[in-house]
Amino acid sequence: MPSLYNRFAGQNIERLAALSDGIFAVAMTLLVLDLRVPAREAVHTEQDLWRALIALSPRLLVYLMSLMTLGIFWVGQQTQLNHFTRSDRNLAWIHIVFLCAVSLVPFTTSLLAEFIQYRTALLIYWLNIVALGGMLYWSWSYAVRQKLPAEDISAEVHRAVVRRIAIAQSLYAIGALLCVVNTYCSIAFIVLVQLNYAIAPRFCWWTRNQE
């Protein structure tokens, strides 16, 4: 039996959403700090500047990938919170751990950008995504067991949320496995998965399966 304090602690969904918005905003802002303007001393001609910008392109690619990662998981978390009528202490802590994984994204992004050719950096980045997806799945499963979502939530909504997380994480895992070929194949596949979830084109089979 939980204590009286634990029964009434952490019930405000709006405060949890506000904390999440702030941490996502900071994480998204920190991502861009890894993009540095080419050193003035190394640029003397237009060709030098173009070469420096081309050399910066892998970092720009990883930045855009991570921005989509955070955007997708922000939408996923907000979708869940919008369906909850209330929170409790345990759900609040689940989302705090989720936000811990969010705050790690700038680090794993910087690591991957710096060592983009190494599989270890790519796998650490993927594990960050696994943590994000795993915490969202735990959040929804716990909330459903505790009857925290609105009473009019249908079984179809529950299946759609679970299916979306499961399919997304499976696709990310396939992307991570492609590092056996090389890390650029992994990154390209992950970007395609993210574009699917960001744009949600009607022709993708995994998008249709989640509607």
Secondary structure per residue as TSV (DSSP state, phi and psi in degrees):
chain	resnum	aa	ss	phi	psi
A	1	M	-	360.0	119.5
A	2	P	-	-66.6	152.7
A	3	S	-	-67.2	165.9
A	4	L	H	-57.9	-42.4
A	5	Y	H	-60.8	-45.8
A	6	N	H	-66.2	-23.3
A	7	R	H	-74.9	-28.4
A	8	F	H	-111.3	-2.3
A	9	A	T	-77.2	146.3
A	10	G	T	66.5	33.2
A	11	Q	-	-91.1	-8.9
A	12	N	-	-87.9	107.6
A	13	I	H	-65.4	-37.8
A	14	E	H	-63.4	-38.9
A	15	R	H	-67.5	-37.9
A	16	L	H	-64.9	-41.4
A	17	A	H	-65.3	-38.6
A	18	A	H	-65.6	-42.7
A	19	L	H	-60.9	-43.1
A	20	S	H	-62.6	-44.5
A	21	D	H	-59.0	-42.4
A	22	G	H	-64.2	-44.4
A	23	I	H	-69.3	-39.8
A	24	F	H	-62.4	-41.9
A	25	A	H	-62.9	-42.6
A	26	V	H	-65.7	-44.5
A	27	A	H	-61.6	-42.1
A	28	M	H	-64.9	-36.6
A	29	T	H	-68.8	-40.7
A	30	L	H	-63.8	-28.7
A	31	L	H	-57.6	-41.2
A	32	V	H	-71.8	-18.7
A	33	L	T	-66.8	-16.7
A	34	D	T	-81.5	-8.0
A	35	L	-	-93.8	110.2
A	36	R	-	-110.3	139.2
A	37	V	-	-62.9	137.6
A	38	P	-	-53.9	144.0
A	39	A	-	-61.5	132.6
A	40	R	G	-60.5	-34.3
A	41	E	G	-66.4	-24.1
A	42	A	G	-92.7	-3.1
A	43	V	-	-117.4	116.8
A	44	H	-	-125.8	-14.3
A	45	T	S	-140.8	169.6
A	46	E	H	-58.8	-38.5
A	47	Q	H	-64.9	-39.2
A	48	D	H	-61.2	-42.5
A	49	L	H	-65.0	-42.9
A	50	W	H	-62.3	-42.1
A	51	R	H	-62.5	-40.4
A	52	A	H	-66.1	-39.1
A	53	L	H	-68.8	-38.3
A	54	I	H	-64.0	-39.5
A	55	A	H	-64.5	-26.3
A	56	L	H	-81.6	-13.6
A	57	S	H	-59.1	-36.9
A	58	P	H	-61.1	-38.8
A	59	R	H	-65.3	-38.7
A	60	L	H	-64.8	-39.7
A	61	L	H	-62.1	-46.8
A	62	V	H	-65.5	-37.3
A	63	Y	H	-59.9	-49.2
A	64	L	H	-63.6	-38.5
A	65	M	H	-61.3	-44.3
A	66	S	H	-71.5	-33.6
A	67	L	H	-62.5	-41.4
A	68	M	H	-66.6	-38.5
A	69	T	H	-56.4	-50.8
A	70	L	H	-65.5	-39.5
A	71	G	H	-62.7	-42.9
A	72	I	H	-64.0	-44.4
A	73	F	H	-75.5	-26.8
A	74	W	H	-64.3	-46.0
A	75	V	H	-61.0	-42.2
A	76	G	H	-62.1	-44.2
A	77	Q	H	-67.1	-44.8
A	78	Q	H	-63.9	-34.4
A	79	T	H	-60.7	-43.8
A	80	Q	H	-64.3	-49.4
A	81	L	H	-60.3	-34.7
A	82	N	H	-66.9	-22.1
A	83	H	H	-92.4	-8.8
A	84	F	B	-89.5	135.3
A	85	T	S	-85.1	-23.0
A	86	R	-	-160.0	171.6
A	87	S	-	-120.9	-178.8
A	88	D	-	-146.8	179.3
A	89	R	H	-60.2	-43.3
A	90	N	H	-65.9	-43.2
A	91	L	H	-63.8	-39.3
A	92	A	H	-59.2	-42.4
A	93	W	H	-71.7	-32.7
A	94	I	H	-59.7	-42.9
A	95	H	H	-74.5	-27.8
A	96	I	H	-66.0	-40.8
A	97	V	H	-65.4	-39.9
A	98	F	H	-57.2	-43.1
A	99	L	H	-69.2	-26.9
A	100	C	H	-62.2	-43.0
A	101	A	H	-65.3	-36.0
A	102	V	H	-61.6	-44.0
A	103	S	H	-68.2	-17.8
A	104	L	H	-81.7	-15.6
A	105	V	H	-58.6	-43.3
A	106	P	H	-58.9	-36.4
A	107	F	H	-68.0	-49.7
A	108	T	H	-66.6	-30.4
A	109	T	H	-66.0	-46.6
A	110	S	H	-62.6	-40.1
A	111	L	H	-61.8	-45.5
A	112	L	H	-67.0	-39.5
A	113	A	H	-65.1	-35.9
A	114	E	H	-76.7	-34.3
A	115	F	T	-125.1	52.6
A	116	I	T	-64.3	-22.6
A	117	Q	T	-87.2	-5.0
A	118	Y	-	-98.4	132.2
A	119	R	H	-64.1	-34.8
A	120	T	H	-59.2	-43.2
A	121	A	H	-63.6	-41.0
A	122	L	H	-65.5	-41.3
A	123	L	H	-68.5	-35.3
A	124	I	H	-65.1	-40.7
A	125	Y	H	-61.9	-43.6
A	126	W	H	-62.9	-41.2
A	127	L	H	-61.7	-32.5
A	128	N	H	-61.9	-42.5
A	129	I	H	-66.1	-39.1
A	130	V	H	-59.6	-42.9
A	131	A	H	-62.6	-41.7
A	132	L	H	-62.3	-49.2
A	133	G	H	-65.4	-40.3
A	134	G	H	-62.9	-39.9
A	135	M	H	-69.7	-36.1
A	136	L	H	-66.6	-38.9
A	137	Y	H	-64.1	-43.5
A	138	W	H	-62.2	-42.4
A	139	S	H	-57.9	-50.4
A	140	W	H	-66.4	-43.9
A	141	S	H	-62.0	-44.1
A	142	Y	H	-63.9	-44.9
A	143	A	H	-61.6	-40.7
A	144	V	H	-64.7	-42.6
A	145	R	H	-62.6	-36.3
A	146	Q	T	-89.8	3.5
A	147	K	T	58.6	43.4
A	148	L	-	-86.0	-28.0
A	149	P	B	-68.2	165.2
A	150	A	-	-60.2	148.6
A	151	E	T	-65.2	-24.5
A	152	D	T	-88.5	9.0
A	153	I	-	-67.6	126.5
A	154	S	-	-84.8	164.3
A	155	A	H	-63.7	-29.7
A	156	E	H	-64.4	-38.1
A	157	V	H	-64.7	-43.9
A	158	H	H	-59.6	-46.7
A	159	R	H	-65.0	-37.0
A	160	A	H	-65.0	-40.8
A	161	V	H	-65.2	-47.9
A	162	V	H	-63.9	-43.3
A	163	R	H	-64.3	-40.3
A	164	R	H	-61.7	-45.3
A	165	I	H	-65.1	-44.4
A	166	A	H	-64.0	-45.0
A	167	I	H	-67.0	-43.0
A	168	A	H	-61.2	-46.1
A	169	Q	H	-66.3	-34.1
A	170	S	H	-65.0	-41.1
A	171	L	H	-67.7	-40.1
A	172	Y	H	-62.2	-37.5
A	173	A	H	-64.5	-40.7
A	174	I	H	-60.6	-43.3
A	175	G	H	-58.9	-43.0
A	176	A	H	-63.9	-39.3
A	177	L	H	-64.6	-25.8
A	178	L	G	-67.4	-10.1
A	179	C	G	-66.1	-13.2
A	180	V	G	-60.2	-35.8
A	181	V	T	-74.3	-66.5
A	182	N	-	-168.9	165.0
A	183	T	H	-68.5	-27.7
A	184	Y	H	-67.0	-34.0
A	185	C	H	-63.4	-42.9
A	186	S	H	-60.2	-48.5
A	187	I	H	-62.8	-42.2
A	188	A	H	-61.3	-43.6
A	189	F	H	-66.0	-43.9
A	190	I	H	-62.3	-40.5
A	191	V	H	-62.2	-40.5
A	192	L	H	-63.5	-41.1
A	193	V	H	-61.4	-44.5
A	194	Q	H	-66.3	-39.3
A	195	L	H	-61.5	-37.3
A	196	N	H	-60.1	-45.9
A	197	Y	H	-75.4	-27.6
A	198	A	H	-77.6	-40.9
A	199	I	H	-94.4	-29.3
A	200	A	-	53.9	58.2
A	201	P	-	-65.9	146.8
A	202	R	T	-72.1	-19.5
A	203	F	T	-86.3	-8.5
A	204	C	-	-81.5	130.9
A	205	W	H	-63.4	-36.1
A	206	W	H	-75.5	-22.9
A	207	T	H	-71.0	-45.1
A	208	R	H	-61.5	-36.5
A	209	N	T	-69.2	-13.7
A	210	Q	T	-103.3	4.2
A	211	E	-	-94.3	360.0
